[in-house]
Amino acid sequence: MLKNLPHGTKISISRSIALAFEKYMNKIGWDEGNFSPETFVQEWRDHVEKHSTWFHSLSETVKQDPSFHEELANKINELIEKVLSEKPTEEQTKKLEQLAKELNIEDIDYSCKAEANYHIERLERLKQERR
């Protein structure tokens, strides 16, 4: 059912999942111990229902179809895995090392590009606060 949607809708769904996941992980400080799949899906669903044009373009039949929800759950899992497996860039690694040195911080744990972005933004804010 998901595969039968227009290409643009499928792209919008994928983007919304990836962006919502990164936003949720930023919110919990990338602390995997605080990750709640139910909370993430609820936050994503709330965002989609309020702000996504693709959601409103779906028929009620599609929205209520159990196979659509099953395919969507699989897509969510696939995209979360994709975000988590995307390695940080060399530039991100260098930037984190530089910020850690400047701020006298040891051991910044990060394993993916999105998490590295989170730490770069967090440390840049900290650097600004210390000025």
PETARA-V531878 format. One record per pair of residues at least 12 apart in sequence whose ideal C-beta (glycine too) atoms are under 6 Angstrom apart, sorted by the first residue. I is the first residue (numbers start at 1). J is the second residue. If there is no record, write none. Layout:
I	J
I	J
//
This chain:
1	67
1	68
1	71
2	71
9	54
12	54
16	48
16	52
17	76
17	79
18	79
18	83
20	44
20	47
21	80
21	83
22	114
24	40
24	43
26	118
30	115
30	118
83	114
84	112
86	112
86	113
88	113
88	116
92	116
95	120
96	108
96	119
99	123
//
